[in-house]
Amino acid sequence: MPVNQGLIVQTPIPRQHLSGVGHEVSLLALGTSSFGSLDRAAPVYDRYAERGGTFFDSAWVYGVNYSPGCCERTLGDWMSSRGVSDQMTVLAKGGHPPYCTPGELETQLDESLERLQLDRAGLYMLHRDDANIPVGEFVDALQSLVQRGHAGAYGFSNWTLDRVGEAIAYARSHDLPGPVALSNQLSLAVMHRPVYPGCIHVADTAARQWLEREGIVLIPWSSQGRGVFTAVGSEASFREGELAECWFSSDNWKRVERARKLATDRGVQPVNIALAWVLHQPFSTFPIIGPRTCEELDASLDALDVRLSEEELAWLNLEAHEEGA
């Protein structure tokens, strides 16, 4: 049944303004890289919409190793079949290596929009960076797409803050619209080795201070630590398991233990505490979550009811001692 017919929203996901998009979007974005077929995606997408979700993270490259474009086509088919295309905001991304050039962005966005069955993307981001290309060339290409109505606003994914700063300065000096958002990785668990080549996190204190100072919205991927707070049983299983290569450290194990302790006190799951930590940053965040089932989605949304004090935020991130809890 189309979700816009007789839709009953239960405990809706809050919505906030996102510059350039033209309307408020849901505070939690739903990742689409795991959904290459409608039969698998529809139950989760329906449930997300029922809970008030309106913000999808997509990319031209998603699904390329299976069936190129399948994830975007699946999202487009779902929005069209439910009659909700005009109610949803899609973060589209292009320029993934080896196609990371200003000249290829428009072609990739056109292909993405065709797959998504949309006239424009709410937000368009460069998926990666090529530091050999002057930042102004990327800004010129992206703002041109915005100016011509192909996207509401633009930003960057997996860019260093130095390069983002250059982009902001270039846009200002040329009276051009600047980037409104960055999509680098951030979670309570620190990614100490990139999950994929070219991935960049903003977990260190200096990076988070920069985001607060510049007022750039962060749309962090793997915002729940990619299973660290749900799949890890003991420190030994963490160290030896499949998450170890990118995520294991003694500090991350301490973060897991503290999240578990606080979750027990609050009557929630540790992953709820971890996601709440991202939501409570002093700069604006729209975390991307990646549930693969309706049950996982509902569990993630419980984080919206968690409130953390400044002392708890610092303690969870090992910025305060045990007695600070």
Secondary structure as UniProt FT lines:
FT   TURN            3..4
FT   STRAND          15..17
FT   TURN            19..21
FT   STRAND          24..26
FT   STRAND          29..31
FT   TURN            33..34
FT   HELIX           38..50
FT   TURN            51..52
FT   STRAND          55..57
FT   TURN            60..66
FT   TURN            68..69
FT   HELIX           70..82
FT   HELIX           85..87
FT   STRAND          89..94
FT   TURN            97..98
FT   HELIX           102..116
FT   STRAND          123..126
FT   TURN            131..132
FT   HELIX           135..147
FT   TURN            148..149
FT   STRAND          154..157
FT   HELIX           161..173
FT   TURN            174..175
FT   STRAND          181..183
FT   TURN            197..198
FT   HELIX           205..214
FT   STRAND          217..218
FT   TURN            223..227
FT   HELIX           228..231
FT   HELIX           235..240
FT   TURN            242..243
FT   HELIX           244..247
FT   HELIX           250..266
FT   HELIX           270..279
FT   STRAND          288..289
FT   HELIX           294..301
FT   HELIX           302..305
FT   HELIX           310..316
FT   TURN            317..318
FT   HELIX           322..324
//
